[in-house]
Amino acid sequence: MTDEEYRACAKGHHAMGVIGGAKRLGLINVEEIAGTLIVQHYRTETALPDHIHFVSAASEGFLVHLVPFTMHVWWDMTVAPAGDDASELHCSIGFDAPGWVTAAGAMVGNNHFVRKHLVEETGNFANDITAKYRNSGGVDRRSSG
Protein backbone atom coordinates (compact mmCIF):
# COMPACT_ATOMS: atom_id res chain seq x y z
CA MET A 1 0.00 0.00 0.00
CA THR A 2 1.35 3.39 -0.94
CA ASP A 3 1.18 6.52 1.19
CA GLU A 4 -1.51 7.90 -1.13
CA GLU A 5 -3.59 4.71 -0.85
CA TYR A 6 -3.23 4.73 2.95
CA ARG A 7 -4.36 8.35 3.19
CA ALA A 8 -7.40 7.56 1.00
CA CYS A 9 -8.58 4.83 3.41
CA ALA A 10 -9.56 7.11 6.32
CA LYS A 11 -10.07 10.82 6.96
CA GLY A 12 -7.66 10.66 9.89
CA HIS A 13 -4.77 9.13 7.92
CA HIS A 14 -1.96 11.63 7.30
CA ALA A 15 1.05 9.57 6.14
CA MET A 16 2.48 6.05 5.88
CA GLY A 17 5.86 4.63 4.95
CA VAL A 18 7.18 1.08 4.72
CA ILE A 19 10.38 0.09 6.52
CA GLY A 20 12.49 -2.58 4.87
CA GLY A 21 11.08 -2.31 1.35
CA ALA A 22 9.87 -5.61 -0.09
CA LYS A 23 10.79 -7.38 3.16
CA ARG A 24 8.12 -5.28 4.93
CA LEU A 25 9.92 -5.21 8.24
CA GLY A 26 7.48 -2.62 9.50
CA LEU A 27 5.84 0.68 8.81
CA ILE A 28 5.46 4.15 10.16
CA ASN A 29 2.10 5.83 10.06
CA VAL A 30 0.70 9.13 11.21
CA GLU A 31 -2.99 9.42 11.94
CA GLU A 32 -5.46 11.42 13.94
CA ILE A 33 -8.25 9.85 15.96
CA ALA A 34 -10.60 11.89 18.17
CA GLY A 35 -8.33 14.94 18.13
CA THR A 36 -5.25 12.93 19.09
CA LEU A 37 -2.33 12.90 16.67
CA ILE A 38 -0.53 9.53 16.74
CA VAL A 39 2.83 8.56 15.24
CA GLN A 40 3.31 4.79 15.16
CA HIS A 41 6.51 2.86 14.46
CA TYR A 42 5.22 -0.63 13.72
CA ARG A 43 7.40 -3.73 13.64
CA THR A 44 6.02 -6.69 11.69
CA GLU A 45 5.62 -9.68 14.01
CA THR A 46 3.57 -11.91 11.69
CA ALA A 47 3.50 -11.71 7.89
CA LEU A 48 1.52 -14.53 6.31
CA PRO A 49 -0.65 -14.40 3.17
CA ASP A 50 -3.80 -14.36 5.33
CA HIS A 51 -2.54 -12.71 8.53
CA ILE A 52 -0.42 -9.72 9.43
CA HIS A 53 0.33 -8.48 12.93
CA PHE A 54 2.16 -5.23 13.73
CA VAL A 55 3.34 -3.92 17.10
CA SER A 56 4.39 -0.37 17.94
CA ALA A 57 6.02 -0.57 21.36
CA ALA A 58 6.30 3.19 21.78
CA SER A 59 3.76 5.08 19.68
CA GLU A 60 3.87 8.81 20.22
CA GLY A 61 0.55 10.51 20.88
CA PHE A 62 -0.30 14.18 21.18
CA LEU A 63 -3.60 14.84 22.93
CA VAL A 64 -5.28 17.81 21.22
CA HIS A 65 -2.03 17.98 19.20
CA LEU A 66 -0.22 19.45 22.24
CA VAL A 67 0.11 17.12 25.23
CA PRO A 68 2.62 14.31 24.53
CA PHE A 69 2.33 10.73 25.75
CA THR A 70 3.60 7.27 24.77
CA MET A 71 1.54 4.12 24.30
CA HIS A 72 1.89 0.52 23.11
CA VAL A 73 -0.25 -0.25 20.03
CA TRP A 74 -0.90 -3.48 18.13
CA TRP A 75 -2.67 -3.90 14.81
CA ASP A 76 -3.92 -7.23 13.49
CA MET A 77 -5.44 -8.03 10.09
CA THR A 78 -6.66 -11.39 8.81
CA VAL A 79 -8.42 -12.54 5.67
CA ALA A 80 -10.78 -15.51 5.87
CA PRO A 81 -12.84 -17.31 3.22
CA ALA A 82 -16.50 -16.33 3.18
CA GLY A 83 -17.91 -18.67 0.57
CA ASP A 84 -16.71 -19.81 -2.83
CA ASP A 85 -16.06 -16.35 -4.30
CA ALA A 86 -15.67 -14.11 -1.26
CA SER A 87 -13.37 -13.27 1.61
CA GLU A 88 -13.71 -11.25 4.78
CA LEU A 89 -11.11 -8.83 6.08
CA HIS A 90 -10.93 -8.60 9.86
CA CYS A 91 -9.02 -5.69 11.34
CA SER A 92 -8.47 -5.02 15.03
CA ILE A 93 -6.35 -2.64 17.04
CA GLY A 94 -5.48 -2.49 20.68
CA PHE A 95 -3.47 -0.17 22.85
CA ASP A 96 -2.12 0.34 26.32
CA ALA A 97 -2.02 4.03 27.17
CA PRO A 98 -1.19 5.86 30.41
CA GLY A 99 -4.10 5.96 32.86
CA TRP A 100 -4.63 9.70 32.52
CA VAL A 101 -4.93 9.33 28.72
CA THR A 102 -7.48 6.52 29.11
CA ALA A 103 -9.47 8.62 31.62
CA ALA A 104 -9.43 11.70 29.39
CA GLY A 105 -10.47 9.55 26.42
CA ALA A 106 -13.38 8.05 28.36
CA MET A 107 -14.68 11.55 29.17
CA VAL A 108 -14.89 12.48 25.47
CA GLY A 109 -16.16 9.13 24.19
CA ASN A 110 -12.86 8.07 22.66
CA ASN A 111 -13.96 4.41 22.20
CA HIS A 112 -16.72 5.58 19.85
CA PHE A 113 -14.25 7.50 17.70
CA VAL A 114 -11.72 4.67 17.65
CA ARG A 115 -14.43 2.21 16.51
CA LYS A 116 -15.67 4.68 13.88
CA HIS A 117 -12.12 5.09 12.54
CA LEU A 118 -11.55 1.33 12.49
CA VAL A 119 -14.79 0.68 10.58
CA GLU A 120 -13.91 3.38 8.04
CA GLU A 121 -10.36 2.20 7.43
CA THR A 122 -11.23 -1.53 7.37
CA GLY A 123 -13.93 -1.04 4.73
CA ASN A 124 -11.62 1.06 2.61
CA PHE A 125 -8.67 -1.34 3.07
CA ALA A 126 -10.97 -4.11 1.82
CA ASN A 127 -12.00 -1.97 -1.17
CA ASP A 128 -8.34 -1.26 -1.96
CA ILE A 129 -7.45 -4.96 -1.82
CA THR A 130 -10.46 -5.87 -3.98
CA ALA A 131 -9.55 -3.26 -6.61
CA LYS A 132 -5.96 -4.52 -6.75
CA TYR A 133 -7.22 -8.11 -7.08
CA ARG A 134 -9.54 -7.18 -9.95
CA ASN A 135 -6.85 -5.10 -11.68
CA SER A 136 -4.48 -8.08 -11.51
CA GLY A 137 -6.87 -10.13 -13.60
CA GLY A 138 -8.65 -11.62 -10.61
CA VAL A 139 -6.71 -14.87 -10.58
CA ASP A 140 -7.88 -17.05 -7.68
CA ARG A 141 -4.64 -18.31 -6.17
CA ARG A 142 -6.50 -20.74 -3.88
CA SER A 143 -7.14 -23.11 -6.79
CA SER A 144 -4.13 -24.98 -8.12
CA GLY A 145 -5.82 -27.27 -10.60
Phi, psi and omega in degrees: 000132179276168176302316180297317179295319178299312181298330180286345185277345178198144180302327183277356181280126181252323183194154177208140176218144181267138177257129177093009177056228183297337179287341179049057180291338180174190177205160175242131173224154179236125180214165179234127177228124177055041178078007178252122176276131184230130175247118185244136179246085185279139171251134179283120177260328177225132178219086178245163179303330182245009183203130173226138181226123179246149174227132173244102186291335183216064176294143179259124178244153178225098180298131187045033178065010185234316189267112185280148173204166179239142177214160178263127182232141172231150185223125185231130176228134176227153174240131181230145176300144178223055183112185184292323186239023185218158175222160176240135175261125177248130182228129178222151176229156175212158180204152172243113181244160176304149182307319182293330178289317178298318180295315179298319179297320179297324181292333181253010178073037184305321181302322177299314183289325176295314178299316180300316178297316181297317179297316180298309184291323181297314178300318181284328172298316180299318178297320179296315179296316180298316179297318179294321178297312181295320180291340179276001182101357175063036180286124179278106183280357177286331182267129180240016173107000000 
